[in-house]
Amino acid sequence: LVAASSATASLVPELEIKFQKTLKKIHHHHRLLRLRAKEMMSSATSIGNWKHTVLYFTLIVSLLYFIESQISHKLHINHNNIRLKRSPNLPLRFRDDGTFKILQVADMHFGMGSITRCRDVLDFEFDYCSDLNTTRFLRRMIEAERPDLIAFTGDNIFGSSTTDAAESLLEAIGPAIEYGIPWAAILGNHDQESTLDREELMTFLSLMDFSVSEINPPVEDEIKGGTVRSIDGFGNYHLRVHGAPGSELSNSTVFDLFFLDSGDREIVQGRRTYGWIKESQLRWLQDTSKHDHNQGIPGIPPAIAFFHIPILEVRDLWYTPFIGQFQEGVACSVVQSGVLQTFVSMGNLKAAFFGHDHVNDFCGNLKGVWFCYGGGFGYHAYGRPNWHRRARVIEAKLGQGRDTWTGIELIKTWKRLDDQDLSKIDEQVIWKLPIHI
């Protein structure tokens, strides 16, 4: 027993050492387990964060897709993706045959397409007549005349008949764009009566495909006496037409086209009247013409002008010989604007073309300058039953030199009716180069 007790006593230190070693191992493994647990928790947290990131990203993409699907129709025009403007080949120039042809489209009064009814047509025509008749007429004119430029001279849309001015303009001008023809536009007194003001309208028109329209001339403002001189209105600009390809004048201006904003409505001394071409616009017109003189351009090319509202003096044509029909009073401003005097003083401005009074389509001469109505074009515009809508064409022709085309020899005009044959009427020469003997 004593021996056994002695042996047990000798084993206690050894057991204690083993116990301590075992205890240390247990602590070590416990610490490893805790570290492993932390790593696993960290990994789980990372996985959780990753899952949350994926869910958040998916939510954002879904939200963006939903928003795009809701507003995408507003980011498209005629269901085509928005794209850069398609510009015409510039500069404008005469054809190889020495001609340059302009189609004047006056007073389309376009509304909202097929749901906009015609005015002043025969009873049997009314049920199937709409803005689409105006579109069809424009296509027919383009096919028949193949113009080099189309001039839309105001009241292109009838503002009170459309809920979206931009959409109506796209439809109204559409055929010119479809055929890829350069076109220029100015405003009348009804264009701004919808969703866009006059500046916005001209901005929109200038940005449309194949448009050569401008908001206003790209001239620097002049500071005189501490005040900045600016030009009235929106849609005052100058287009130059070059000579025929391969001719000596292929890189020179041989024909000047001026577009002017005649305004809409104004109050003068308490009296409501139509707008007129202001002094600032006439000053710009004269300055531009003088610039050509100062540049030494030989012969100073002939020029014509386009605007919407006739000048007061057009009323005097009733007492003179005129070509066409004078069927209604001249609706114009009561202000004596000075336009006629400016045109005469320029020397090279041969004719002016306008609209506004739909059933007038005559040309008359005032002090050597021809003033011509385009005639009502649009079917939503007022007219007369059994009096065909019509369009005016202006054609300039170059002279033939010994080996090349020279400058403009003559300018003539005629009208076409929207009848079965697109009848051509009232052809006349409005300017011819004097022959020097």
Secondary structure as GFF3:
##gff-version 3
##sequence-region A 1 437
A	DSSP	alpha_helix	2	71	.	.	.	ID=ss1
A	DSSP	three_ten_helix	72	75	.	.	.	ID=ss2
A	DSSP	beta_strand	76	77	.	.	.	ID=ss3
A	DSSP	beta_strand	80	81	.	.	.	ID=ss4
A	DSSP	beta_strand	92	93	.	.	.	ID=ss5
A	DSSP	beta_strand	99	105	.	.	.	ID=ss6
A	DSSP	three_ten_helix	113	115	.	.	.	ID=ss7
A	DSSP	alpha_helix	123	126	.	.	.	ID=ss8
A	DSSP	alpha_helix	131	145	.	.	.	ID=ss9
A	DSSP	beta_strand	149	153	.	.	.	ID=ss10
A	DSSP	three_ten_helix	159	161	.	.	.	ID=ss11
A	DSSP	alpha_helix	165	178	.	.	.	ID=ss12
A	DSSP	beta_strand	183	186	.	.	.	ID=ss13
A	DSSP	three_ten_helix	191	193	.	.	.	ID=ss14
A	DSSP	alpha_helix	198	207	.	.	.	ID=ss15
A	DSSP	beta_strand	222	224	.	.	.	ID=ss16
A	DSSP	beta_strand	227	229	.	.	.	ID=ss17
A	DSSP	beta_strand	237	242	.	.	.	ID=ss18
A	DSSP	beta_strand	253	259	.	.	.	ID=ss19
A	DSSP	beta_strand	265	268	.	.	.	ID=ss20
A	DSSP	beta_strand	271	274	.	.	.	ID=ss21
A	DSSP	alpha_helix	279	294	.	.	.	ID=ss22
A	DSSP	beta_strand	303	306	.	.	.	ID=ss23
A	DSSP	three_ten_helix	312	319	.	.	.	ID=ss24
A	DSSP	beta_strand	322	323	.	.	.	ID=ss25
A	DSSP	alpha_helix	339	346	.	.	.	ID=ss26
A	DSSP	beta_strand	349	354	.	.	.	ID=ss27
A	DSSP	beta_strand	363	366	.	.	.	ID=ss28
A	DSSP	beta_strand	369	373	.	.	.	ID=ss29
A	DSSP	beta_strand	390	400	.	.	.	ID=ss30
A	DSSP	beta_strand	405	417	.	.	.	ID=ss31
A	DSSP	beta_strand	424	432	.	.	.	ID=ss32
###
